[in-house]
Amino acid sequence: MFVDIIFSVVIGGTVGISGHVRKHGKMIIPRRTKKFFYLGFLEEMLLGAIAALLLVLYTAPHSYVETIILSLLAGLTGDVALSSYKLIKQNNDEQ
C-alpha cells in the first residue's frame, strides 16, 4: 500500500504541474506579494497530488496499472475542479 501512495502522489503531482504549464504556458515560480503569497505551480501540484492520494486511499487498487490510471484521473479532476471554481467565482463577481 505504501508503494501505491508514493505512486499516486508522484503521478498526481506531475499531472498537476502539466496542467499548470498547459494553462499558463510556462511554470510560474512561487512568489510573495504585498497582500498574499502566490504558490504558482505548487498550487496545482499539491491539488493533483492530494486528489490522487485520496482517490487511491479510498478505492484501494489491486495493481499498479489501476493506481496509475486512478492517479491520472484524480490529477485531471483536481485541475478541472480548481478551474471551474475560479470560473464560477469570476462569474459571481461580474454579476
C-alpha positions in Angstrom: 0.0 0.0 0.0 2.9 2.3 0.7 4.1 2.0 -2.9 0.6 2.9 -4.1 0.6 6.0 -2.0 4.0 7.1 -3.4 2.9 6.4 -7.0 -0.3 8.3 -6.6 1.4 11.4 -5.1 4.1 11.5 -7.8 1.7 10.9 -10.7 -0.9 13.3 -9.3 1.7 16.0 -8.8 3.1 15.5 -12.3 -0.4 15.8 -13.8 -0.9 19.0 -11.7 2.3 20.5 -13.0 1.5 19.6 -16.6 -2.0 21.2 -16.2 -0.3 24.4 -14.8 2.0 24.6 -17.8 -0.9 23.9 -20.1 -2.9 26.8 -18.6 -0.2 29.4 -18.3 2.3 28.3 -21.0 5.1 28.3 -18.5 6.0 27.4 -14.9 5.2 30.3 -12.6 7.5 30.3 -9.6 6.0 30.8 -6.1 6.3 34.4 -5.0 5.2 36.8 -2.3 3.4 40.0 -3.0 2.4 42.7 -0.6 -1.0 41.2 0.0 -0.6 37.5 -0.3 1.7 34.6 -1.1 1.1 33.1 -4.6 2.0 29.4 -4.7 2.5 29.3 -8.5 2.9 25.8 -9.9 2.9 24.3 -6.3 -0.8 25.0 -6.1 -1.7 22.7 -8.9 0.9 20.2 -8.0 -0.4 19.9 -4.4 -4.0 19.8 -5.6 -3.3 16.9 -8.1 -1.2 15.0 -5.5 -3.8 15.3 -2.8 -6.7 14.4 -5.1 -4.8 11.3 -6.4 -3.8 10.3 -2.9 -7.4 10.5 -1.6 -8.8 8.6 -4.5 -6.2 5.8 -4.2 -6.7 5.5 -0.5 -10.5 5.4 -1.0 -10.5 2.8 -3.7 -7.5 0.6 -2.7 -6.5 -0.5 -6.2 -5.1 -4.1 -6.7 -2.5 -3.4 -9.3 0.0 -0.8 -10.4 -2.0 -0.1 -13.6 -5.1 0.7 -11.6 -3.0 3.0 -9.4 -1.6 4.8 -12.4 -5.0 5.2 -14.1 -6.7 6.4 -10.9 -3.9 8.9 -10.2 -4.1 10.3 -13.7 -7.8 10.7 -13.5 -7.7 12.3 -10.0 -5.0 14.7 -11.1 -7.0 15.8 -14.1 -10.2 16.1 -12.0 -8.4 18.2 -9.4 -7.3 20.6 -12.1 -10.8 20.8 -13.6 -12.3 21.4 -10.2 -10.0 24.3 -9.5 -10.6 25.8 -12.9 -14.4 25.6 -12.5 -14.2 27.1 -9.1 -12.3 30.1 -10.4 -14.7 30.5 -13.3 -17.8 30.4 -11.0 -16.2 32.9 -8.6 -15.3 35.2 -11.6 -18.9 35.0 -12.9 -20.4 35.8 -9.5 -18.1 38.8 -9.1 -19.3 40.2 -12.5 -22.9 40.0 -11.6 
